Amino acid sequence: MAKHYGRTEPRLWTKPLRPLTPETSKGFAVIEFAAVILGIKLYPWQEWLLIHALELLEDGQYRFKRVIVLVARQQGKTTLASVLAAWWLYVDSKRHPDQVPPLKFKVVGVAQNLDIAREPWKAVKLWVDPQPETVEEAELAIADLQSATARVSDTNGKEAIVARNLAHYEIRAAKNARGKPAARLILDELREQGTWDAWNAVSQTLKAFWSGQLWGISNAGDASAVVLRAQRDAALALQQSWTDMVEAGILEAEEWANGNDITLGLFEWSAPDGCPMDDLDGILQANPSIGYGAMTVQSALADMPPSMEEAGYRTEVLCQWVMSRVAPFLSPEKWGDASDPDSSVPDDARQVLGVSTAGNRSMTTIGVVGERTDGRKHFELLMQREGMLWVLDYLIAVRTKTGINEVAVQASGCPAADFIKPLTDAGFIVHEIRQTALLNATGRVHDRLRDDLIRHRDDPTLNLTVGNATTRLISKMPVWDLFESPVDVAPIACLTDALYALEEFAPPPPEEIPPPPPQAETVERSDIAEPEENLAQVQF
């Protein structure tokens, strides 16, 4: 039987601003520390993550203030957190004493309960405790780190490791997370944060520190994981902007960085949304430690139903978001079959833009639908950003670049209706989706997908939406639920409106070009004699 290895590179990740070398990333130093001091050979995915997440700016600060890591369970997250915390405490705390004196350098581990936060802390304690209590603990201790440690407190609720330079490592339960500023934070099992209380408390403590950094480590969440979902959504929107602007060659990396948030990094090892539960590539993508430790493909498959329910399997093993126990309106399997990363439409094809805003007005999404040469409809998201004020300027820029001048918008009962007047005033042809059109549009997407008449580019934001979006009934007809769906339905709603407009509303008539004026006729008169004098030379 062939041996399989998990994927080193994550499926979704934030790209570096420049090539990563020992001079531009501290990840190389952490890898060396783990090998030489701790005697730990990290897995390839852990090394890859450290190199990319510890990217440096030119002034020596960490690029990322927030690092969000998603990976399936039992992949070595605790080992990674332990190595990172030890390196921060004994090496990183001494890097810039002019900016952050070791006395003020605090590493804090936070989790939903103290037992989870204690796991990485206990590993560090075993390595560094100058007074181990048992022979077994003494055998695990590392002399160099013991000599660099002033004291260890193992009192419940007051756990602390204090280095000789007075840098220290503490742990807290989420409900007690508010406290003094911390230079480095690890939020374990970030998916368990169902409110913003802990995040708001600890994330603010970084602001007092030069080059502060927070790591949120977790597997995928569900509808209750409000903090993790918000960070992931924001990171995916930035990633899409990078793809559209930098990878497309429109902006240089530095230009893009000057106008966008470069401090949020996402690194996600997950199976593609909607893939079969036994999909080999999906399992290897979500479980990067397979082949390097005890975990195998067979052990992952052993957790499939009936060993676990499907929702639990997809979350824990495939690291997929399961937002609702209610079946989504569109089939995730058929949506997966409709994926075509190279999908496009001819340059002269008619295309319609769609705009939709989340029910709480937090995010607006813009997409476009056009007809391919094979007759199928091409679905593509163009942009998703916070708020609404940016939309008009963005659409004008799209029109200038592409010539697309038609926009479909739901005309009532939603925030996006506010766009109709400014779009009309700006000269767009606005297709208002209301009444009968609104009632028929959502069902039409369902039918076109069922009949294999849609293709999309496998956009992760759109995949997550389709895999979880629900509808409500109006006059017994399904309509996307902007307000109660477990996910923001705007990404599929904007494409739904655009599809309906493309198929049901007549295209604008071609601009009439007036015919050129007739050529002037040359008239010759034989009855007019040449003047006897040249008037141009006559002096009056």
ChimeraX attribute file (.defattr): number of C-alpha atoms within 10 A of each C-alpha:
attribute: neighborCount
match mode: 1-to-1
recipient: residues
	/A:1	3
	/A:2	4
	/A:3	8
	/A:4	14
	/A:5	18
	/A:6	24
	/A:7	21
	/A:8	19
	/A:9	17
	/A:10	23
	/A:11	16
	/A:12	17
	/A:13	20
	/A:14	21
	/A:15	17
	/A:16	16
	/A:17	17
	/A:18	12
	/A:19	11
	/A:20	17
	/A:21	14
	/A:22	12
	/A:23	14
	/A:24	21
	/A:25	22
	/A:26	21
	/A:27	25
	/A:28	19
	/A:29	18
	/A:30	22
	/A:31	23
	/A:32	16
	/A:33	19
	/A:34	19
	/A:35	13
	/A:36	11
	/A:37	15
	/A:38	20
	/A:39	11
	/A:40	14
	/A:41	14
	/A:42	18
	/A:43	19
	/A:44	15
	/A:45	20
	/A:46	21
	/A:47	19
	/A:48	17
	/A:49	19
	/A:50	19
	/A:51	22
	/A:52	25
	/A:53	29
	/A:54	23
	/A:55	25
	/A:56	25
	/A:57	15
	/A:58	10
	/A:59	8
	/A:60	15
	/A:61	16
	/A:62	21
	/A:63	25
	/A:64	24
	/A:65	22
	/A:66	22
	/A:67	23
	/A:68	23
	/A:69	26
	/A:70	28
	/A:71	29
	/A:72	27
	/A:73	17
	/A:74	15
	/A:75	21
	/A:76	17
	/A:77	20
	/A:78	18
	/A:79	17
	/A:80	18
	/A:81	22
	/A:82	20
	/A:83	21
	/A:84	21
	/A:85	24
	/A:86	25
	/A:87	20
	/A:88	22
	/A:89	26
	/A:90	20
	/A:91	13
	/A:92	20
	/A:93	25
	/A:94	16
	/A:95	14
	/A:96	14
	/A:97	13
	/A:98	8
	/A:99	10
	/A:100	19
	/A:101	15
	/A:102	22
	/A:103	15
	/A:104	17
	/A:105	25
	/A:106	23
	/A:107	25
	/A:108	24
	/A:109	29
	/A:110	28
	/A:111	27
	/A:112	22
	/A:113	17
	/A:114	19
	/A:115	14
	/A:116	19
	/A:117	24
	/A:118	21
	/A:119	18
	/A:120	24
	/A:121	24
	/A:122	14
	/A:123	18
	/A:124	25
	/A:125	28
	/A:126	19
	/A:127	22
	/A:128	28
	/A:129	26
	/A:130	20
	/A:131	13
	/A:132	18
	/A:133	9
	/A:134	8
	/A:135	8
	/A:136	10
	/A:137	14
	/A:138	17
	/A:139	11
	/A:140	16
	/A:141	20
	/A:142	17
	/A:143	15
	/A:144	12
	/A:145	19
	/A:146	20
	/A:147	13
	/A:148	17
	/A:149	23
	/A:150	17
	/A:151	18
	/A:152	19
	/A:153	14
	/A:154	12
	/A:155	8
	/A:156	9
	/A:157	13
	/A:158	10
	/A:159	18
	/A:160	20
	/A:161	24
	/A:162	22
	/A:163	23
	/A:164	16
	/A:165	17
	/A:166	20
	/A:167	24
	/A:168	26
	/A:169	26
	/A:170	21
	/A:171	28
	/A:172	24
	/A:173	20
	/A:174	23
	/A:175	14
	/A:176	18
	/A:177	21
	/A:178	18
	/A:179	10
	/A:180	12
	/A:181	22
	/A:182	26
	/A:183	23
	/A:184	26
	/A:185	27
	/A:186	25
	/A:187	28
	/A:188	27
	/A:189	23
	/A:190	27
	/A:191	24
	/A:192	20
	/A:193	21
	/A:194	16
	/A:195	12
	/A:196	12
	/A:197	15
	/A:198	21
	/A:199	19
	/A:200	13
	/A:201	17
	/A:202	24
	/A:203	21
	/A:204	12
	/A:205	19
	/A:206	20
	/A:207	15
	/A:208	13
	/A:209	16
	/A:210	13
	/A:211	21
	/A:212	23
	/A:213	24
	/A:214	24
	/A:215	21
	/A:216	23
	/A:217	23
	/A:218	22
	/A:219	28
	/A:220	29
	/A:221	24
	/A:222	22
	/A:223	17
	/A:224	16
	/A:225	19
	/A:226	18
	/A:227	21
	/A:228	27
	/A:229	19
	/A:230	11
	/A:231	17
	/A:232	21
	/A:233	17
	/A:234	18
	/A:235	24
	/A:236	22
	/A:237	17
	/A:238	22
	/A:239	17
	/A:240	20
	/A:241	18
	/A:242	22
	/A:243	14
	/A:244	15
	/A:245	15
	/A:246	17
	/A:247	13
	/A:248	10
	/A:249	11
	/A:250	13
	/A:251	14
	/A:252	14
	/A:253	17
	/A:254	11
	/A:255	12
	/A:256	17
	/A:257	15
	/A:258	9
	/A:259	8
	/A:260	11
	/A:261	13
	/A:262	19
	/A:263	14
	/A:264	20
	/A:265	28
	/A:266	25
	/A:267	23
	/A:268	25
	/A:269	30
	/A:270	29
	/A:271	29
	/A:272	23
	/A:273	26
	/A:274	19
	/A:275	21
	/A:276	15
	/A:277	17
	/A:278	14
	/A:279	13
	/A:280	14
	/A:281	15
	/A:282	23
	/A:283	29
	/A:284	24
	/A:285	26
	/A:286	29
	/A:287	31
	/A:288	26
	/A:289	25
	/A:290	25
	/A:291	16
	/A:292	15
	/A:293	11
	/A:294	10
	/A:295	17
	/A:296	20
	/A:297	18
	/A:298	9
	/A:299	11
	/A:300	18
	/A:301	17
	/A:302	13
	/A:303	17
	/A:304	17
	/A:305	13
	/A:306	9
	/A:307	10
	/A:308	13
	/A:309	11
	/A:310	15
	/A:311	16
	/A:312	17
	/A:313	21
	/A:314	26
	/A:315	22
	/A:316	22
	/A:317	25
	/A:318	30
	/A:319	29
	/A:320	29
	/A:321	24
	/A:322	22
	/A:323	24
	/A:324	18
	/A:325	11
	/A:326	12
	/A:327	13
	/A:328	18
	/A:329	19
	/A:330	22
	/A:331	17
	/A:332	21
	/A:333	13
	/A:334	17
	/A:335	22
	/A:336	20
	/A:337	16
	/A:338	18
	/A:339	17
	/A:340	14
	/A:341	11
	/A:342	9
	/A:343	16
	/A:344	19
	/A:345	19
	/A:346	11
	/A:347	8
	/A:348	7
	/A:349	11
	/A:350	17
	/A:351	26
	/A:352	26
	/A:353	30
	/A:354	31
	/A:355	29
	/A:356	31
	/A:357	31
	/A:358	24
	/A:359	20
	/A:360	12
	/A:361	15
	/A:362	12
	/A:363	19
	/A:364	25
	/A:365	28
	/A:366	26
	/A:367	26
	/A:368	25
	/A:369	29
	/A:370	23
	/A:371	23
	/A:372	17
	/A:373	12
	/A:374	8
	/A:375	11
	/A:376	18
	/A:377	25
	/A:378	23
	/A:379	27
	/A:380	23
	/A:381	22
	/A:382	16
	/A:383	18
	/A:384	25
	/A:385	19
	/A:386	15
	/A:387	15
	/A:388	19
	/A:389	11
	/A:390	11
	/A:391	19
	/A:392	14
	/A:393	12
	/A:394	13
	/A:395	20
	/A:396	18
	/A:397	12
	/A:398	15
	/A:399	15
	/A:400	11
	/A:401	9
	/A:402	11
	/A:403	13
	/A:404	19
	/A:405	20
	/A:406	23
	/A:407	28
	/A:408	28
	/A:409	29
	/A:410	28
	/A:411	19
	/A:412	14
	/A:413	10
	/A:414	17
	/A:415	18
	/A:416	22
	/A:417	17
	/A:418	15
	/A:419	21
	/A:420	20
	/A:421	11
	/A:422	11
	/A:423	20
	/A:424	13
	/A:425	9
	/A:426	13
	/A:427	11
	/A:428	18
	/A:429	18
	/A:430	21
	/A:431	25
	/A:432	19
	/A:433	22
	/A:434	16
	/A:435	12
	/A:436	9
	/A:437	15
	/A:438	23
	/A:439	19
	/A:440	17
	/A:441	24
	/A:442	24
	/A:443	18
	/A:444	14
	/A:445	21
	/A:446	16
	/A:447	13
	/A:448	15
	/A:449	20
	/A:450	15
	/A:451	11
	/A:452	14
	/A:453	16
	/A:454	25
	/A:455	26
	/A:456	23
	/A:457	18
	/A:458	20
	/A:459	15
	/A:460	16
	/A:461	19
	/A:462	20
	/A:463	22
	/A:464	22
	/A:465	24
	/A:466	25
	/A:467	25
	/A:468	26
	/A:469	28
	/A:470	24
	/A:471	19
	/A:472	16
	/A:473	11
	/A:474	11
	/A:475	8
	/A:476	8
	/A:477	15
	/A:478	18
	/A:479	20
	/A:480	24
	/A:481	20
	/A:482	25
	/A:483	15
	/A:484	14
	/A:485	21
	/A:486	21
	/A:487	23
	/A:488	29
	/A:489	27
	/A:490	28
	/A:491	31
	/A:492	28
	/A:493	31
	/A:494	27
	/A:495	30
	/A:496	32
	/A:497	31
	/A:498	31
	/A:499	29
	/A:500	23
	/A:501	27
	/A:502	24
	/A:503	13
	/A:504	11
	/A:505	12
	/A:506	9
	/A:507	14
	/A:508	9
	/A:509	6
	/A:510	6
	/A:511	6
	/A:512	6
	/A:513	6
	/A:514	6
	/A:515	6
	/A:516	6
	/A:517	6
	/A:518	6
	/A:519	6
	/A:520	6
	/A:521	6
	/A:522	6
	/A:523	6
	/A:524	7
	/A:525	7
	/A:526	7
	/A:527	6
	/A:528	7
	/A:529	7
	/A:530	8
	/A:531	7
	/A:532	6
	/A:533	8
	/A:534	8
	/A:535	9
	/A:536	6
	/A:537	7
	/A:538	7
	/A:539	5
	/A:540	4
